[in-house]
């Protein structure tokens, strides 16, 4: 029996390698165009791994923008255990990143298998494997190959449903019940986690209200304990993220800009063929943002409809109907009947991407496909009715495909749309003899899985992958930059970003006053950075940019900027002679009361950052002096500076002002002032002093403390429950013994 149980995990792993065969056989990479995986996550992961090798776990990344609290951005996944093996490698090899991106598919597939084989579902091995293939190779997983944090949320969903069943059905509570639900929250993508949590809450309430109602209080208590501990474990991720969100670019966007990721009604046809609207970044032609469909394969859809209908008398399938309908309506967003409700709730509107609820629809259809396989094997009447219906569906799709694609742009999009629909028709016809001729033969068990796998692999394996681009050789330019022992930032001109992306410079170890395109980047720094009109503006000098990467043979950007390295084949490097050092002393300040006032003053052409500092609600200085600065240590979580000054001064550091940074002068705590719009300033008295700054995000440590208490509480409850169970078993044996 144990060996047969391994069928599911083995199939899941095999399907991952089969689905991504271009990656393993042709040495392609995913996703197409680099995506978030290589453009956003890899530079941060490389930074973390480099510092972990030095014995420091970085909470702050000083290589992007003016510094970024990466611990407060869940999408970087610092607290996601699935990322930790990567952090132990430095440099992180490509194969490890690709395995990490593939891992959620296997986790989700195995979870679906265990769920469908559990006492709640009791489906056979063949039916469970159908559910595995349909879910783990569905469009939501494919679309997010470039963002493993999203796919982690999808992967832990079936495990979380299993955990709810475990909490409801067994009197003995166990700590492991909490872990899948907690992992859903720790996955790092808040939107996916919230959607999954909503589905789990609905499922938990459904299970509580199932008969017998007399046991509802016990079920509710067990579920509240499970949910409470799981939520507590996610607090180290959630609390810092809540602190960061109001300070992010996304929070500052107008609602109209964050609410454009909704299913159009016409996407229903993509359940039959995602090629109708063009699959992947290369082929999508719709006039809305590219959104994942709920496509699980036409074969799975053909199995899911009779499966969900035949099983509707059971509570488990009635729940699937409810969840599927609600998820579909939510995915429609403003295009569906729930639009007015979503518009009234700012959390839902800010969430914006309601279309991501597609993965809940995919889950329902995958389970429905497994149910369809299960019931069709056992019911000759259902097989005949389904075969007859599929014959008609196939004929209808084949004939009407050109008419259905009438509004598709001509050429390639039209051919792919018609071809996809007719492929779905052909699959319907192939299933007909399988249903009629092989109801009990082994071939019947194999044909649907082979058809489904072939369909999903053929339609999706080449969508999000591409040949690994040959890296541009910037070795000489890197050597030039590394030869400078100073402490500086390297900027990339907009015209050179495709030639030498800022993320690549970050990965190479350089600090860049740009982010990685994450909408959760800190708004105040980005507003300042992109409001500076040119490299000759006074405000630009504050950024500490000594070198600027520009396209080949571009003339210097202004006075004080000239080429110093021109031996790279695609770019030149210009020296910015007016850049300020990363830390400097100021003896005269202007005090303002708001960010807007500070920004207006700093962007003034008459502003002289080496002479005056603009401080928000900080100290007023109007003196003269001179001093000397020596940087003793500069790391991701701590900075030490030795200062000698003849008069009271403001020590200005061109790193981002953010809650959680603490400072001390000679060991005595002092405030940090928001200086020059987005940077940090510390008042230093006359004399020789030791100044220290360290990143101590209070919400992280509060979350860690609460999570630790919850884990201990869960372990205690598990031990008490187990001890009580053993005592009851011992008492029963004593009574029954002669």
C-alpha positions, 0 to 999 in steps of 0.5 A: 500500500505504501508503495502504491501511495508513492504513485502520486509524488512520482507522477508529480515530479515526472510531470514537472520534468516533462512540462519543463522539458525545454529547460532540462533538455534544451537549456532554456530558461523561464520565464520568457523575457526574464520576468520577476524571477531574474529581474526582481528576485534574483538580485535580492536573493544574490545579495542575501546569499552573499551576506549569509555566507559572511554570517549575517542575515540581511534585513536591509538591502543597501544595493537598491535605491537608497536602501530597501527594507527587504524583510518587509517585502514578502515577495522577496521571500526572506522568511519563506523556507523554500528559499532558504536553500538558495541563501546557502549558495553564493553565488546562486547557480542558474540550475538552483534558481530553475529548480526553485521555480519548478518546486511549487508545481511539484508541491502543489501536485503532491498536495492535490494527490494527498488531498484526493486520496484522503478520507474526505474524498477517497478517490482512487489512484487514477482519479487522483493523478488526473487531479494532480495533472490538471492542477499543477499544469494549469494556467495559473501555475504556468503564468507565474513560473517567473514568480515562485512566491505566487506559485507557492501560494497556489501549491499550499492550497490543497495542503491547506484544505487537507489541514482543515479536514484534519482539524475537523475530523479528528479529535486529536489535534496536532501541530502539523495541521497548522503548518500548511495554512501558515505556509500559505501566509508565509509564501510571500504574495499577499494577494494570493494568500488572501484569496486562499485564506478566504477560500479556507475560511469559507470551507471551514464554515462549511465544514462546521455546519455539516451534520451532525450539528451537535459536534459543530462547537468542537469543530469550531474550537479546533478550527479557531485553534488551528487558524489562530496559530497559523495566523500567528506564525505569519505575523513576522511576514505580515506585520512588517508588510503592513508597515511598509505598504502605506509607504510604497508606490502601490499605496500612492497609486490612484485607484484607477491604476491599480484596478485593471486586472479583471477577467473580461467576460470573453475569457470564459472561452479560454477554459477550452483553449487559452490560445483564443486570446493568445497565450503568454507574453509573445502571443497575447493580443487582448486590449486588457492586461494579460491575465491568467485564465483558469485553464486546466485543459479541455480534457479536464474540463470535459471530465469536470462537468459530469464529475461535479454534476454526478457528485453534487449530492455530496457536501464536498461537491456542493462546496466546490460549486459555491467556491467556483462560482464565487471565485469566478465572479470575483475574478470578473471584478468590475466586469461582473456583478460583484463590481459595485461591492468591490468598488466600495471596499478599498482593500479589494480595490487596492488589491486590484488584481481580482483576476488572480482568483482564477487559481481557485477556479482551476482548483475546483475544475481539477478536483472536478476532473478527478471526480469525473474520472471516478464516477465515469468508471462506475456508471455506464449510464453516465459514460454514455450520456457524457460520450453523446454530449462530447460528440455534440460539443466536438461538432459544435466547436469544430463548425463554429470555431471561425465564427467564434474567432470572428473578432480575433485579429487576422493572421497568427492570432486568428489561426491560433484561436481557431486551431485551439478551439478545433483541438478542443473539439478533436480531444472531445471526439477522442474521448468518445470511444474511450468512454464507450469502448474501454469502460473497465479496461486498463486503457480507459484508465490511461487514455484520459491521463495521456490525453490531458498530459499531452494537451497541457504539455503541448500547449504550455511547455514552450510558452514561458521559456526561451533560449538562455540569452548570451550574456553581454560581456561587461567584464572589462567594465566591471573590472574598471568599477571594482578597481575604485576602492571608494564608496559610491553608487553606479547609475544607469541612464534610461537609454542603457537599461536594456544594455546593462540592466541595473539589476545586473549591476546589483547582482554584481555587487554595486549599489544602484539608485534604482529599484527592480520594478517592484510596485512595493518600492518606497514611494518617497525615494522614488518620487525624489529620484525620478523628479530630478531633471538631470545629472547636473541638478543639485539634488542629483549630487546627493545620490552619491552617484560617482559613475553613470552607465550610458549607451555607447558614444553618448556625449557627456550629460553636462558640466563635470561629467565626462567619459572615463571608460569606453572599452565596453562594446555596448556602453560607456562609463562616465564619471560624475565629478560633482557627486557628494560622498555617501556621508557628509557633515552640514552646519546649516539646516532649513526646517520644513514641516512636510515632505512636499515642502522638502521636495520643492526646496531640494529640487530648486536649482539654487539648492546646495546640498553640500552647504545646507540640509532640508530637515523635516521637523528636525534641528535648526542649525546656522553655524560654521565648522569643519570636520572629518568622517571615517566609515568604520563599518557599513553593512545591511543591518548596521552602520558605524561612523567615526566623526570629528567636528569643530561645531554641532553638525548634522551627519547626513547619510544618503540612505533611505529614511525608514521606520525601524532604523535606530541611532546612537552617538557614543552609545546614547540613543538619538533621533534620526531626522528625515533629511533632504526629502528621503535620507537620514540625518543625525545631530552630532555635537562638537568633538570626536564621536562614535555614531552607530545606526542599526536596523531594528524593525520592531514589528518584525520582532513583535511578530517573531515573538508572537509566532514563537509563543504560538508555536510553543502553545501548539506544541504543548496542545499537541503533547497534551492531546497525545498524552490524553489519547495514550491514557485513554487507550491504556485505560481501554486495554486495562478494562478489556484485559482479563 
